[in-house]
């Protein structure tokens, strides 16, 4: 015996799941965009307000962007403790 309500509920569920999928897609884009914009936007504003240049992009009276690095001593003890 086939119940006519089952086909109605199956159709209703199919439409509801399609709506939920579309709503989830839209919410994801909106929430991720807002989170990214707020997090990086506030960070950029704070760093600009403090006058920080974390990437050292400002070119001063130097001839190059190259930064010398201090040499590292390679010893067996340091090889065992790499981090």
PDB file with one MODEL, atoms N, CA, C and O in Angstrom:
MODEL        1
ATOM      1  N   UNK A   1       0.835  -1.182   0.000  1.00  0.00           N
ATOM      2  CA  UNK A   1       0.000   0.000   0.000  1.00  0.00           C
ATOM      3  C   UNK A   1       0.880   1.246   0.000  1.00  0.00           C
ATOM      4  O   UNK A   1       1.742   1.410   0.863  1.00  0.00           O
ATOM      5  N   UNK A   2       0.658   2.094  -0.949  1.00  0.00           N
ATOM      6  CA  UNK A   2       1.465   3.289  -1.096  1.00  0.00           C
ATOM      7  C   UNK A   2       0.709   4.476  -0.497  1.00  0.00           C
ATOM      8  O   UNK A   2      -0.473   4.691  -0.766  1.00  0.00           O
ATOM      9  N   UNK A   3       1.415   5.217   0.303  1.00  0.00           N
ATOM     10  CA  UNK A   3       0.797   6.379   0.946  1.00  0.00           C
ATOM     11  C   UNK A   3       1.029   7.627   0.096  1.00  0.00           C
ATOM     12  O   UNK A   3       2.167   7.893  -0.290  1.00  0.00           O
ATOM     13  N   UNK A   4       0.006   8.383  -0.200  1.00  0.00           N
ATOM     14  CA  UNK A   4       0.180   9.575  -1.029  1.00  0.00           C
ATOM     15  C   UNK A   4       0.967  10.677  -0.307  1.00  0.00           C
ATOM     16  O   UNK A   4       1.562  11.539  -0.954  1.00  0.00           O
ATOM     17  N   UNK A   5       0.970  10.651   1.007  1.00  0.00           N
ATOM     18  CA  UNK A   5       1.687  11.685   1.758  1.00  0.00           C
ATOM     19  C   UNK A   5       3.196  11.520   1.622  1.00  0.00           C
ATOM     20  O   UNK A   5       3.930  12.503   1.720  1.00  0.00           O
ATOM     21  N   UNK A   6       3.679  10.285   1.395  1.00  0.00           N
ATOM     22  CA  UNK A   6       5.116  10.066   1.263  1.00  0.00           C
ATOM     23  C   UNK A   6       5.681  10.826   0.072  1.00  0.00           C
ATOM     24  O   UNK A   6       6.751  11.427   0.172  1.00  0.00           O
ATOM     25  N   UNK A   7       4.981  10.807  -1.044  1.00  0.00           N
ATOM     26  CA  UNK A   7       5.487  11.513  -2.216  1.00  0.00           C
ATOM     27  C   UNK A   7       5.463  13.026  -1.989  1.00  0.00           C
ATOM     28  O   UNK A   7       6.338  13.744  -2.474  1.00  0.00           O
ATOM     29  N   UNK A   8       4.466  13.502  -1.257  1.00  0.00           N
ATOM     30  CA  UNK A   8       4.404  14.941  -0.961  1.00  0.00           C
ATOM     31  C   UNK A   8       5.571  15.331  -0.054  1.00  0.00           C
ATOM     32  O   UNK A   8       6.215  16.356  -0.280  1.00  0.00           O
ATOM     33  N   UNK A   9       5.846  14.520   0.969  1.00  0.00           N
ATOM     34  CA  UNK A   9       6.937  14.823   1.876  1.00  0.00           C
ATOM     35  C   UNK A   9       8.296  14.708   1.194  1.00  0.00           C
ATOM     36  O   UNK A   9       9.203  15.488   1.484  1.00  0.00           O
ATOM     37  N   UNK A  10       8.443  13.747   0.298  1.00  0.00           N
ATOM     38  CA  UNK A  10       9.694  13.623  -0.447  1.00  0.00           C
ATOM     39  C   UNK A  10       9.937  14.846  -1.316  1.00  0.00           C
ATOM     40  O   UNK A  10      11.053  15.362  -1.379  1.00  0.00           O
ATOM     41  N   UNK A  11       8.890  15.306  -1.984  1.00  0.00           N
ATOM     42  CA  UNK A  11       9.012  16.500  -2.818  1.00  0.00           C
ATOM     43  C   UNK A  11       9.305  17.721  -1.962  1.00  0.00           C
ATOM     44  O   UNK A  11      10.147  18.547  -2.313  1.00  0.00           O
ATOM     45  N   UNK A  12       8.609  17.832  -0.841  1.00  0.00           N
ATOM     46  CA  UNK A  12       8.830  18.955   0.065  1.00  0.00           C
ATOM     47  C   UNK A  12      10.255  18.935   0.608  1.00  0.00           C
ATOM     48  O   UNK A  12      10.901  19.979   0.692  1.00  0.00           O
ATOM     49  N   UNK A  13      10.747  17.759   0.975  1.00  0.00           N
ATOM     50  CA  UNK A  13      12.110  17.635   1.483  1.00  0.00           C
ATOM     51  C   UNK A  13      13.122  18.006   0.401  1.00  0.00           C
ATOM     52  O   UNK A  13      14.120  18.665   0.693  1.00  0.00           O
ATOM     53  N   UNK A  14      12.881  17.597  -0.835  1.00  0.00           N
ATOM     54  CA  UNK A  14      13.787  17.917  -1.926  1.00  0.00           C
ATOM     55  C   UNK A  14      13.890  19.431  -2.123  1.00  0.00           C
ATOM     56  O   UNK A  14      14.984  19.973  -2.281  1.00  0.00           O
ATOM     57  N   UNK A  15      12.745  20.103  -2.113  1.00  0.00           N
ATOM     58  CA  UNK A  15      12.741  21.561  -2.268  1.00  0.00           C
ATOM     59  C   UNK A  15      13.398  22.250  -1.071  1.00  0.00           C
ATOM     60  O   UNK A  15      14.148  23.212  -1.232  1.00  0.00           O
ATOM     61  N   UNK A  16      13.112  21.751   0.119  1.00  0.00           N
ATOM     62  CA  UNK A  16      13.691  22.351   1.323  1.00  0.00           C
ATOM     63  C   UNK A  16      15.208  22.192   1.332  1.00  0.00           C
ATOM     64  O   UNK A  16      15.923  23.124   1.699  1.00  0.00           O
ATOM     65  N   UNK A  17      15.702  21.037   0.937  1.00  0.00           N
ATOM     66  CA  UNK A  17      17.148  20.808   0.921  1.00  0.00           C
ATOM     67  C   UNK A  17      17.827  21.662  -0.146  1.00  0.00           C
ATOM     68  O   UNK A  17      18.950  22.124   0.059  1.00  0.00           O
ATOM     69  N   UNK A  18      17.172  21.875  -1.266  1.00  0.00           N
ATOM     70  CA  UNK A  18      17.727  22.764  -2.294  1.00  0.00           C
ATOM     71  C   UNK A  18      17.800  24.192  -1.771  1.00  0.00           C
ATOM     72  O   UNK A  18      18.789  24.889  -1.996  1.00  0.00           O
ATOM     73  N   UNK A  19      16.752  24.632  -1.071  1.00  0.00           N
ATOM     74  CA  UNK A  19      16.742  25.960  -0.462  1.00  0.00           C
ATOM     75  C   UNK A  19      17.838  26.073   0.593  1.00  0.00           C
ATOM     76  O   UNK A  19      18.538  27.084   0.652  1.00  0.00           O
ATOM     77  N   UNK A  20      17.994  25.044   1.428  1.00  0.00           N
ATOM     78  CA  UNK A  20      19.015  25.053   2.476  1.00  0.00           C
ATOM     79  C   UNK A  20      20.415  25.090   1.873  1.00  0.00           C
ATOM     80  O   UNK A  20      21.302  25.768   2.392  1.00  0.00           O
ATOM     81  N   UNK A  21      20.610  24.368   0.787  1.00  0.00           N
ATOM     82  CA  UNK A  21      21.909  24.368   0.118  1.00  0.00           C
ATOM     83  C   UNK A  21      22.221  25.763  -0.432  1.00  0.00           C
ATOM     84  O   UNK A  21      23.338  26.256  -0.271  1.00  0.00           O
ATOM     85  N   UNK A  22      21.252  26.392  -1.071  1.00  0.00           N
ATOM     86  CA  UNK A  22      21.460  27.744  -1.610  1.00  0.00           C
ATOM     87  C   UNK A  22      21.706  28.747  -0.493  1.00  0.00           C
ATOM     88  O   UNK A  22      22.566  29.618  -0.622  1.00  0.00           O
ATOM     89  N   UNK A  23      20.969  28.636   0.587  1.00  0.00           N
ATOM     90  CA  UNK A  23      21.144  29.537   1.720  1.00  0.00           C
ATOM     91  C   UNK A  23      22.509  29.328   2.377  1.00  0.00           C
ATOM     92  O   UNK A  23      23.157  30.297   2.773  1.00  0.00           O
ATOM     93  N   UNK A  24      22.944  28.099   2.496  1.00  0.00           N
ATOM     94  CA  UNK A  24      24.267  27.806   3.051  1.00  0.00           C
ATOM     95  C   UNK A  24      25.374  28.368   2.179  1.00  0.00           C
ATOM     96  O   UNK A  24      26.356  28.903   2.695  1.00  0.00           O
ATOM     97  N   UNK A  25      25.233  28.256   0.873  1.00  0.00           N
ATOM     98  CA  UNK A  25      26.228  28.803  -0.055  1.00  0.00           C
ATOM     99  C   UNK A  25      26.326  30.319   0.115  1.00  0.00           C
ATOM    100  O   UNK A  25      27.423  30.873   0.174  1.00  0.00           O
ATOM    101  N   UNK A  26      25.176  30.982   0.193  1.00  0.00           N
ATOM    102  CA  UNK A  26      25.144  32.435   0.342  1.00  0.00           C
ATOM    103  C   UNK A  26      25.708  32.868   1.693  1.00  0.00           C
ATOM    104  O   UNK A  26      26.506  33.803   1.761  1.00  0.00           O
ATOM    105  N   UNK A  27      25.301  32.198   2.760  1.00  0.00           N
ATOM    106  CA  UNK A  27      25.803  32.553   4.089  1.00  0.00           C
ATOM    107  C   UNK A  27      27.303  32.366   4.200  1.00  0.00           C
ATOM    108  O   UNK A  27      27.982  33.178   4.829  1.00  0.00           O
ATOM    109  N   UNK A  28      27.826  31.318   3.606  1.00  0.00           N
ATOM    110  CA  UNK A  28      29.257  31.085   3.649  1.00  0.00           C
ATOM    111  C   UNK A  28      30.004  32.237   2.993  1.00  0.00           C
ATOM    112  O   UNK A  28      30.979  32.741   3.552  1.00  0.00           O
ATOM    113  N   UNK A  29      29.567  32.650   1.837  1.00  0.00           N
ATOM    114  CA  UNK A  29      30.240  33.754   1.145  1.00  0.00           C
ATOM    115  C   UNK A  29      30.161  35.040   1.955  1.00  0.00           C
ATOM    116  O   UNK A  29      31.146  35.770   2.065  1.00  0.00           O
ATOM    117  N   UNK A  30      28.997  35.315   2.518  1.00  0.00           N
ATOM    118  CA  UNK A  30      28.827  36.557   3.282  1.00  0.00           C
ATOM    119  C   UNK A  30      29.664  36.521   4.555  1.00  0.00           C
ATOM    120  O   UNK A  30      30.378  37.480   4.846  1.00  0.00           O
ATOM    121  N   UNK A  31      29.590  35.444   5.310  1.00  0.00           N
ATOM    122  CA  UNK A  31      30.311  35.370   6.574  1.00  0.00           C
ATOM    123  C   UNK A  31      31.823  35.356   6.378  1.00  0.00           C
ATOM    124  O   UNK A  31      32.551  36.018   7.118  1.00  0.00           O
ATOM    125  N   UNK A  32      32.293  34.613   5.396  1.00  0.00           N
ATOM    126  CA  UNK A  32      33.734  34.583   5.156  1.00  0.00           C
ATOM    127  C   UNK A  32      34.247  35.929   4.665  1.00  0.00           C
ATOM    128  O   UNK A  32      35.335  36.357   5.051  1.00  0.00           O
ATOM    129  N   UNK A  33      33.481  36.594   3.824  1.00  0.00           N
ATOM    130  CA  UNK A  33      33.888  37.913   3.347  1.00  0.00           C
ATOM    131  C   UNK A  33      33.944  38.913   4.492  1.00  0.00           C
ATOM    132  O   UNK A  33      34.904  39.675   4.606  1.00  0.00           O
ATOM    133  N   UNK A  34      32.921  38.915   5.342  1.00  0.00           N
ATOM    134  CA  UNK A  34      32.918  39.832   6.483  1.00  0.00           C
ATOM    135  C   UNK A  34      34.056  39.534   7.449  1.00  0.00           C
ATOM    136  O   UNK A  34      34.725  40.452   7.924  1.00  0.00           O
ATOM    137  N   UNK A  35      34.278  38.263   7.741  1.00  0.00           N
ATOM    138  CA  UNK A  35      35.352  37.891   8.661  1.00  0.00           C
ATOM    139  C   UNK A  35      36.705  38.306   8.117  1.00  0.00           C
ATOM    140  O   UNK A  35      37.515  38.884   8.842  1.00  0.00           O
ATOM    141  N   UNK A  36      36.958  38.021   6.862  1.00  0.00           N
ATOM    142  CA  UNK A  36      38.233  38.386   6.234  1.00  0.00           C
ATOM    143  C   UNK A  36      38.416  39.900   6.227  1.00  0.00           C
ATOM    144  O   UNK A  36      39.479  40.402   6.591  1.00  0.00           O
ATOM    145  N   UNK A  37      37.392  40.619   5.817  1.00  0.00           N
ATOM    146  CA  UNK A  37      37.485  42.073   5.723  1.00  0.00           C
ATOM    147  C   UNK A  37      37.686  42.701   7.089  1.00  0.00           C
ATOM    148  O   UNK A  37      38.515  43.597   7.245  1.00  0.00           O
ATOM    149  N   UNK A  38      36.944  42.247   8.068  1.00  0.00           N
ATOM    150  CA  UNK A  38      37.074  42.827   9.406  1.00  0.00           C
ATOM    151  C   UNK A  38      38.429  42.494  10.017  1.00  0.00           C
ATOM    152  O   UNK A  38      39.092  43.380  10.556  1.00  0.00           O
ATOM    153  N   UNK A  39      38.848  41.247   9.944  1.00  0.00           N
ATOM    154  CA  UNK A  39      40.106  40.846  10.572  1.00  0.00           C
ATOM    155  C   UNK A  39      41.299  41.570   9.939  1.00  0.00           C
ATOM    156  O   UNK A  39      42.108  42.168  10.647  1.00  0.00           O
ATOM    157  N   UNK A  40      41.407  41.518   8.631  1.00  0.00           N
ATOM    158  CA  UNK A  40      42.549  42.150   7.988  1.00  0.00           C
ATOM    159  C   UNK A  40      42.403  43.666   7.933  1.00  0.00           C
ATOM    160  O   UNK A  40      43.398  44.390   7.981  1.00  0.00           O
ATOM    161  N   UNK A  41      41.177  44.144   7.831  1.00  0.00           N
ATOM    162  CA  UNK A  41      40.954  45.592   7.806  1.00  0.00           C
ATOM    163  C   UNK A  41      41.336  46.248   9.114  1.00  0.00           C
ATOM    164  O   UNK A  41      42.032  47.263   9.128  1.00  0.00           O
ATOM    165  N   UNK A  42      40.877  45.662  10.227  1.00  0.00           N
ATOM    166  CA  UNK A  42      41.222  46.217  11.533  1.00  0.00           C
ATOM    167  C   UNK A  42      42.718  46.103  11.781  1.00  0.00           C
ATOM    168  O   UNK A  42      43.336  47.030  12.305  1.00  0.00           O
ATOM    169  N   UNK A  43      43.299  44.977  11.408  1.00  0.00           N
ATOM    170  CA  UNK A  43      44.747  44.811  11.567  1.00  0.00           C
ATOM    171  C   UNK A  43      45.528  45.842  10.776  1.00  0.00           C
ATOM    172  O   UNK A  43      46.505  46.401  11.274  1.00  0.00           O
ATOM    173  N   UNK A  44      45.104  46.096   9.546  1.00  0.00           N
ATOM    174  CA  UNK A  44      45.801  47.081   8.709  1.00  0.00           C
ATOM    175  C   UNK A  44      45.644  48.491   9.265  1.00  0.00           C
ATOM    176  O   UNK A  44      46.585  49.284   9.235  1.00  0.00           O
ATOM    177  N   UNK A  45      44.458  48.800   9.770  1.00  0.00           N
ATOM    178  CA  UNK A  45      44.233  50.137  10.334  1.00  0.00           C
ATOM    179  C   UNK A  45      45.073  50.334  11.591  1.00  0.00           C
ATOM    180  O   UNK A  45      45.671  51.394  11.776  1.00  0.00           O
ATOM    181  N   UNK A  46      45.123  49.322  12.455  1.00  0.00           N
ATOM    182  CA  UNK A  46      45.922  49.424  13.680  1.00  0.00           C
ATOM    183  C   UNK A  46      47.395  49.576  13.341  1.00  0.00           C
ATOM    184  O   UNK A  46      48.076  50.420  13.925  1.00  0.00           O
ATOM    185  N   UNK A  47      47.901  48.777  12.409  1.00  0.00           N
ATOM    186  CA  UNK A  47      49.317  48.876  12.038  1.00  0.00           C
ATOM    187  C   UNK A  47      49.636  50.213  11.379  1.00  0.00           C
ATOM    188  O   UNK A  47      50.701  50.781  11.620  1.00  0.00           O
ATOM    189  N   UNK A  48      48.732  50.718  10.556  1.00  0.00           N
ATOM    190  CA  UNK A  48      48.956  52.021   9.934  1.00  0.00           C
ATOM    191  C   UNK A  48      48.927  53.124  10.984  1.00  0.00           C
ATOM    192  O   UNK A  48      49.718  54.064  10.913  1.00  0.00           O
ATOM    193  N   UNK A  49      48.031  53.021  11.950  1.00  0.00           N
ATOM    194  CA  UNK A  49      47.940  54.013  13.015  1.00  0.00           C
ATOM    195  C   UNK A  49      49.210  54.017  13.866  1.00  0.00           C
ATOM    196  O   UNK A  49      49.674  55.077  14.288  1.00  0.00           O
ATOM    197  N   UNK A  50      49.772  52.827  14.119  1.00  0.00           N
ATOM    198  CA  UNK A  50      51.000  52.722  14.907  1.00  0.00           C
ATOM    199  C   UNK A  50      52.249  52.998  14.076  1.00  0.00           C
ATOM    200  O   UNK A  50      53.344  53.120  14.624  1.00  0.00           O
ATOM    201  N   UNK A  51      52.092  53.095  12.769  1.00  0.00           N
ATOM    202  CA  UNK A  51      53.241  53.368  11.895  1.00  0.00           C
ATOM    203  C   UNK A  51      54.154  52.172  11.708  1.00  0.00           C
ATOM    204  O   UNK A  51      55.349  52.338  11.462  1.00  0.00           O
ATOM    205  N   UNK A  52      53.609  50.970  11.822  1.00  0.00           N
ATOM    206  CA  UNK A  52      54.413  49.753  11.673  1.00  0.00           C
ATOM    207  C   UNK A  52      54.466  49.323  10.215  1.00  0.00           C
ATOM    208  O   UNK A  52      53.493  49.468   9.476  1.00  0.00           O
ATOM    209  N   UNK A  53      55.614  48.795   9.815  1.00  0.00           N
ATOM    210  CA  UNK A  53      55.796  48.227   8.478  1.00  0.00           C
ATOM    211  C   UNK A  53      56.397  46.841   8.661  1.00  0.00           C
ATOM    212  O   UNK A  53      57.614  46.672   8.591  1.00  0.00           O
ATOM    213  N   UNK A  54      55.548  45.859   8.894  1.00  0.00           N
ATOM    214  CA  UNK A  54      56.025  44.528   9.238  1.00  0.00           C
ATOM    215  C   UNK A  54      56.788  43.853   8.107  1.00  0.00           C
ATOM    216  O   UNK A  54      57.650  43.011   8.361  1.00  0.00           O
ATOM    217  N   UNK A  55      56.490  44.204   6.882  1.00  0.00           N
ATOM    218  CA  UNK A  55      57.181  43.596   5.744  1.00  0.00           C
ATOM    219  C   UNK A  55      58.396  44.402   5.294  1.00  0.00           C
ATOM    220  O   UNK A  55      59.077  44.023   4.341  1.00  0.00           O
ATOM    221  N   UNK A  56      58.662  45.494   5.968  1.00  0.00           N
ATOM    222  CA  UNK A  56      59.788  46.388   5.652  1.00  0.00           C
ATOM    223  C   UNK A  56      59.774  46.768   4.174  1.00  0.00           C
ATOM    224  O   UNK A  56      60.767  46.586   3.468  1.00  0.00           O
ATOM    225  N   UNK A  57      58.650  47.294   3.715  1.00  0.00           N
ATOM    226  CA  UNK A  57      58.504  47.670   2.313  1.00  0.00           C
ATOM    227  C   UNK A  57      58.996  49.073   2.020  1.00  0.00           C
ATOM    228  O   UNK A  57      59.220  49.417   0.859  1.00  0.00           O
ATOM    229  N   UNK A  58      59.170  49.900   3.059  1.00  0.00           N
ATOM    230  CA  UNK A  58      59.627  51.263   2.834  1.00  0.00           C
ATOM    231  C   UNK A  58      61.100  51.253   2.442  1.00  0.00           C
ATOM    232  O   UNK A  58      61.929  50.637   3.112  1.00  0.00           O
ATOM    233  N   UNK A  59      61.405  51.925   1.377  1.00  0.00           N
ATOM    234  CA  UNK A  59      62.776  51.968   0.875  1.00  0.00           C
ATOM    235  C   UNK A  59      63.413  53.251   1.377  1.00  0.00           C
ATOM    236  O   UNK A  59      63.016  54.351   0.994  1.00  0.00           O
ATOM    237  N   UNK A  60      64.408  53.092   2.240  1.00  0.00           N
ATOM    238  CA  UNK A  60      65.098  54.265   2.774  1.00  0.00           C
ATOM    239  C   UNK A  60      66.341  54.528   1.945  1.00  0.00           C
ATOM    240  O   UNK A  60      66.377  54.158   0.771  1.00  0.00           O
ATOM    241  N   UNK A  61      67.337  55.140   2.503  1.00  0.00           N
ATOM    242  CA  UNK A  61      68.555  55.495   1.763  1.00  0.00           C
ATOM    243  C   UNK A  61      69.511  54.317   1.637  1.00  0.00           C
ATOM    244  O   UNK A  61      70.725  54.495   1.733  1.00  0.00           O
ATOM    245  N   UNK A  62      68.994  53.149   1.429  1.00  0.00           N
ATOM    246  CA  UNK A  62      69.829  51.971   1.252  1.00  0.00           C
ATOM    247  C   UNK A  62      70.009  51.711  -0.238  1.00  0.00           C
ATOM    248  O   UNK A  62      69.241  52.197  -1.069  1.00  0.00           O
ATOM    249  N   UNK A  63      71.037  50.935  -0.556  1.00  0.00           N
ATOM    250  CA  UNK A  63      71.258  50.601  -1.958  1.00  0.00           C
ATOM    251  C   UNK A  63      70.487  49.350  -2.367  1.00  0.00           C
ATOM    252  O   UNK A  63      70.285  49.101  -3.556  1.00  0.00           O
ATOM    253  N   UNK A  64      70.060  48.571  -1.387  1.00  0.00           N
ATOM    254  CA  UNK A  64      69.352  47.344  -1.712  1.00  0.00           C
ATOM    255  C   UNK A  64      68.431  46.953  -0.564  1.00  0.00           C
ATOM    256  O   UNK A  64      68.543  47.481   0.543  1.00  0.00           O
ATOM    257  N   UNK A  65      67.523  46.026  -0.837  1.00  0.00           N
ATOM    258  CA  UNK A  65      66.630  45.519   0.196  1.00  0.00           C
ATOM    259  C   UNK A  65      67.264  44.371   0.981  1.00  0.00           C
ATOM    260  O   UNK A  65      66.671  43.888   1.946  1.00  0.00           O
ATOM    261  N   UNK A  66      68.433  43.935   0.594  1.00  0.00           N
ATOM    262  CA  UNK A  66      69.066  42.781   1.194  1.00  0.00           C
ATOM    263  C   UNK A  66      69.375  43.056   2.669  1.00  0.00           C
ATOM    264  O   UNK A  66      69.853  44.132   3.028  1.00  0.00           O
ATOM    265  N   UNK A  67      69.090  42.061   3.514  1.00  0.00           N
ATOM    266  CA  UNK A  67      69.387  42.170   4.940  1.00  0.00           C
ATOM    267  C   UNK A  67      70.368  41.069   5.305  1.00  0.00           C
ATOM    268  O   UNK A  67      70.090  39.889   5.090  1.00  0.00           O
ATOM    269  N   UNK A  68      71.505  41.447   5.852  1.00  0.00           N
ATOM    270  CA  UNK A  68      72.497  40.458   6.258  1.00  0.00           C
ATOM    271  C   UNK A  68      72.003  39.689   7.472  1.00  0.00           C
ATOM    272  O   UNK A  68      71.340  40.239   8.351  1.00  0.00           O
ATOM    273  N   UNK A  69      72.336  38.420   7.501  1.00  0.00           N
ATOM    274  CA  UNK A  69      71.914  37.541   8.572  1.00  0.00           C
ATOM    275  C   UNK A  69      73.152  37.026   9.292  1.00  0.00           C
ATOM    276  O   UNK A  69      74.170  36.737   8.662  1.00  0.00           O
ATOM    277  N   UNK A  70      73.062  36.912  10.597  1.00  0.00           N
ATOM    278  CA  UNK A  70      74.204  36.430  11.365  1.00  0.00           C
ATOM    279  C   UNK A  70      74.419  34.943  11.094  1.00  0.00           C
ATOM    280  O   UNK A  70      73.452  34.185  11.019  1.00  0.00           O
ATOM    281  N   UNK A  71      75.658  34.522  10.947  1.00  0.00           N
ATOM    282  CA  UNK A  71      75.908  33.103  10.676  1.00  0.00           C
ATOM    283  C   UNK A  71      75.523  32.231  11.874  1.00  0.00           C
ATOM    284  O   UNK A  71      75.618  32.650  13.028  1.00  0.00           O
ATOM    285  N   UNK A  72      75.089  31.017  11.569  1.00  0.00           N
ATOM    286  CA  UNK A  72      74.680  30.067  12.601  1.00  0.00           C
ATOM    287  C   UNK A  72      75.797  29.055  12.807  1.00  0.00           C
ATOM    288  O   UNK A  72      76.379  28.545  11.850  1.00  0.00           O
ATOM    289  N   UNK A  73      76.084  28.773  14.077  1.00  0.00           N
ATOM    290  CA  UNK A  73      77.100  27.767  14.369  1.00  0.00           C
ATOM    291  C   UNK A  73      76.448  26.385  14.310  1.00  0.00           C
ATOM    292  O   UNK A  73      75.427  26.140  14.953  1.00  0.00           O
ATOM    293  N   UNK A  74      77.047  25.497  13.538  1.00  0.00           N
ATOM    294  CA  UNK A  74      76.510  24.146  13.386  1.00  0.00           C
ATOM    295  C   UNK A  74      77.287  23.202  14.295  1.00  0.00           C
ATOM    296  O   UNK A  74      78.437  22.862  14.017  1.00  0.00           O
ATOM    297  N   UNK A  75      76.657  22.788  15.370  1.00  0.00           N
ATOM    298  CA  UNK A  75      77.284  21.869  16.317  1.00  0.00           C
ATOM    299  C   UNK A  75      76.419  20.618  16.424  1.00  0.00           C
ATOM    300  O   UNK A  75      75.233  20.657  16.097  1.00  0.00           O
ATOM    301  N   UNK A  76      77.003  19.508  16.879  1.00  0.00           N
ATOM    302  CA  UNK A  76      76.202  18.282  17.049  1.00  0.00           C
ATOM    303  C   UNK A  76      75.058  18.454  18.057  1.00  0.00           C
ATOM    304  O   UNK A  76      73.989  17.868  17.881  1.00  0.00           O
ATOM    305  N   UNK A  77      75.272  19.247  19.104  1.00  0.00           N
ATOM    306  CA  UNK A  77      74.202  19.474  20.085  1.00  0.00           C
ATOM    307  C   UNK A  77      73.034  20.222  19.447  1.00  0.00           C
ATOM    308  O   UNK A  77      71.870  19.935  19.728  1.00  0.00           O
ATOM    309  N   UNK A  78      73.356  21.173  18.597  1.00  0.00           N
ATOM    310  CA  UNK A  78      72.295  21.940  17.937  1.00  0.00           C
ATOM    311  C   UNK A  78      71.585  21.086  16.895  1.00  0.00           C
ATOM    312  O   UNK A  78      70.402  21.298  16.630  1.00  0.00           O
ATOM    313  N   UNK A  79      72.279  20.130  16.303  1.00  0.00           N
ATOM    314  CA  UNK A  79      71.660  19.247  15.321  1.00  0.00           C
ATOM    315  C   UNK A  79      70.634  18.317  15.994  1.00  0.00           C
ATOM    316  O   UNK A  79      69.652  17.919  15.368  1.00  0.00           O
ATOM    317  N   UNK A  80      70.867  17.977  17.262  1.00  0.00           N
ATOM    318  CA  UNK A  80      69.915  17.143  17.966  1.00  0.00           C
ATOM    319  C   UNK A  80      68.676  17.922  18.384  1.00  0.00           C
ATOM    320  O   UNK A  80      67.574  17.375  18.429  1.00  0.00           O
ATOM    321  N   UNK A  81      68.864  19.199  18.689  1.00  0.00           N
ATOM    322  CA  UNK A  81      67.739  20.061  19.079  1.00  0.00           C
ATOM    323  C   UNK A  81      67.514  21.097  17.972  1.00  0.00           C
ATOM    324  O   UNK A  81      67.962  22.239  18.073  1.00  0.00           O
ATOM    325  N   UNK A  82      66.833  20.688  16.946  1.00  0.00           N
ATOM    326  CA  UNK A  82      66.663  21.562  15.781  1.00  0.00           C
ATOM    327  C   UNK A  82      65.645  22.655  16.002  1.00  0.00           C
ATOM    328  O   UNK A  82      65.716  23.693  15.344  1.00  0.00           O
ATOM    329  N   UNK A  83      64.706  22.464  16.897  1.00  0.00           N
ATOM    330  CA  UNK A  83      63.652  23.455  17.055  1.00  0.00           C
ATOM    331  C   UNK A  83      63.667  24.042  18.432  1.00  0.00           C
ATOM    332  O   UNK A  83      62.842  24.900  18.746  1.00  0.00           O
TER     333      UNK A  83
ENDMDL
END
